[in-house]
Each structure stands twice: as structure tokens, then as C-alpha cells.
């Protein structure tokens, strides 16, 4: 497709054919060249054809081919005239990341790193179909789905400050578990407190470099500091919610007479019964994911203290922030100089609210929202900060990670015969995993270099670099 460079970090797909708005892709010149083959640029243009979309269909530099919407996609739809598509949110609803800081340094844990990793692997179940230790009745599960992180806290999982430092305080209020299918409920009953598989992980890292000393101080980050990062989502329950509603939306498309360029963009009007039912079901899955990460962080805190024989005060594992990647939310933004209620869809993208915005914890209000950008298990991850530019240009959104460059099948082929675990060990990284092909599917070369991705959003001004983290130990499904 024809692309027009707007500046060193932005490329425009001009509005043509059925497109209602242009497309905007954030990428370097080399990043754009790499995208020409995978079909994700076409997906950005396809999203631009949907009713009610405002300003532009956008994609972050970690863009790659997704289901309907590209992964890395951002779009906002007028609340009254726009549509909602389950493919826009994706199958892993509220797949997200939380980062905790500690009072420990690398030298404190390096001698204990292997046994600590082994104990974390035991405490946080991982892998396809993994089951957690939290057993739920249907009544209990419905409380999780309506209360989110607060349910986990009430059961003794975590600390009060965890709620404040979770996006939306760990709960979307529109959730209605009575709208979920029996199959979705059944898939969620025994998976609370589990990591899952694929690109989900638990990582022990160390703050390797500080880029902005003032913001790092506000965030509680210092060089050499040990951190814990969790990446997981709503597991089988979220997958089932998406699957159930895609079928419903296909019927809605036929009824509306929409001529969609991709059947995976099946949608319904936001304010229709189908649209509101989906958003309520999606909220249930989002709340499940927040409770899930809350429980896993609690398990990590306990494991650190037990394995290292230290007190809570010596550990001081504090949640910096929890952000979600795959979600749709009603927000108010400036569109054409006026405040407008829109449904912002972020699929493989992260909220990046700037200074002074409501919804940010008081301690971060003056500098902006923390943004957590994981890379691959062999390179780096970043802590960023939201900006005013993001509020003006991207509906307060930025990248969510490195972004795949190899499919899992291609990665397995490329990694055949390699000893990934040994390669990581030579870098000082301990790794534990469950799946037979996990390490080859998730090897560093399967992903873009997250430093390049972060360089684009920092250069474009939609995020500010605060710190880089180096992995020391990784647990994968």
C-alpha cells in the first residue's frame, strides 16, 4: 500500500476507497520496510473503514499481523455512532504487565538466583491449561468477575497500595457475569493465579540504566535495583468471551448490511444490545486478568521472602504499576478541538496518559502514567512515562512491547538444533519453562529489538524513556 512519510517516526496511509479516516503508523524507516510483507499495513487500512472511527486508525512500532485488527493497533470510535469489534480487543482480553520494585540489588540475589527461580516456578503455575491453587465455586468466580483486583485483595492476596497502582484500580464496573456462557465460566474456574503460555512470563530483572532521574525517583527506581515483571491475561475465560461474541457479531454485521473488508472485523454498534453485552462480558474477562496478576504478584512476594529468608521490610516489593494491552474503554478525548466521548480500542498497545490526567495515581500525577514495555527474554525491557503529546496524537496510547517478527512456526524452524537455554545462561539469565517448544518459539530473534521500538515512541514524543531493565531470570509457559 502507498505510504507517505510525515516525519522520521510517522507514516500515513492516505484515505482511499472505503476508508473513513487515514491510517497512521509509528515506525522507523527500517521498521516500515520490514512490515511490507506481513499484511499488517493492510489491516490498519481495514480498521479505517469501520463506522464511527475518528481521527485515524493507528499502529505502534511493535505492529504485526493480528486477527482483524493488527497487534499494535489503536482506534477510537464515537460512542454514539461507532462500532465495537471483539477482534479489535483480541482473544487474550486484558493481557497486561505489572512491574514491582524492591529494596534489593543484584548482588543481594545473584548467589540465590537459581533456587529463587525454581521456587517461583513452583509457586506460579505456567503452561497451556495450567491450573492454579485458588479453587472457585461459580459464585466465587462471579465475584472475581465483578470485583477484579479488589476480590483478590479481600482474600489476602496483596497490599492496599496494589489497587491504587493498577489501571482502573483493577476493575471495570460494567462487568456482568450473568452474560457469560457456561463454557467461559468453566474455563475460568481453575485458572486463577496462573501464568499461561506463549509470550506470557514472570521475570526477575535489574535496573540497568536510568534515562530520566527525576521521573525515575518518582517511580521509585534506582540503578542496580531488582524488579519483578509479570505478563499474563484472562486465560481461557477471556479467549472464550471473544470466541462467543465473534459469532454474535457476525449476525449483527449481516443485519447492519456492512460490507467489511475482513470478516474478522465483525462488529456491532457500541450502543446496541450486542455491543453493550460484549463490553460487559469483556469487562468480566478484564477483571479476571487483574485478579490473576494480583494473586501471582502476591505469590512472588511470598516466594522472595521465604527463599531469601528476609522480612517484608527488607524486601519492600512494591507495585509500580499494572497496565493492560488488549482492551476497549470509554474515554473522553479532544477530537477536532472538541471533547468527545469515544471507545478507545488498544490491541497490543498500552495506555500512556500524560501529566495531570484523571485516572493516574496521585504520586504520578505531576509526571504522567508509568508505562511498562517488556522485550524478549534475552535482551531488555523498558519503563516509560506518558506524555501530553500522546494525549493529543494517539488518544493517550503507545507501544506495548517488542512485537513478533517470526511466527511460532517460523521460530521453531529457525531455532532448530540451537540450545537456547544455554545461550541465555551464557548471558547470566536463568530460565525455567513448561512447553516443549517454548524456548525456540520465544527466542530473542522471534521479536523485534525492543530498544528500536522504544526509540520510535520516545522520538515521536508519545512516551518518554525512564529506565532500561536487564533480565536475570525468566519463567515461561
Protein Blocks (a to p, Z undefined) as FASTA:
>chain_A
ZZddfbfkbccdddehjbfbdcdddddfklmmmmmmnommmmmmmmmmpghiahiacddf
kbccdehiaehiacdddfklmccdfklnombghiacdddddfbdfklmmmmmmmmmmmmm
mmmcgdehiacfbdcdfklmmmmmmnmmmmmmmnopacfklmmmgghhlpafkbcfklpc
fklmmmmmmmgoiabeajbccdddddfbdfblmlmmmnopaehiacddddddekjmlmmm
mmmmmmmmmmmmmmnopacfbfklgccdfklmklmmmmmmmmmmmmmmmmmmmmmmmmmm
mmmmmmnopafklnopacfbdcdfbdcddddddeehiacddddddehiacdddehiahia
fklmmnopcddddddfklccddddddfklmmmnoopadfbeopabdfklmmmmmgoiafk
lmmmmnopacddfbfklmmmmgmklpccfklmmmmmmmnopaccfbdcddfbdcdZZ
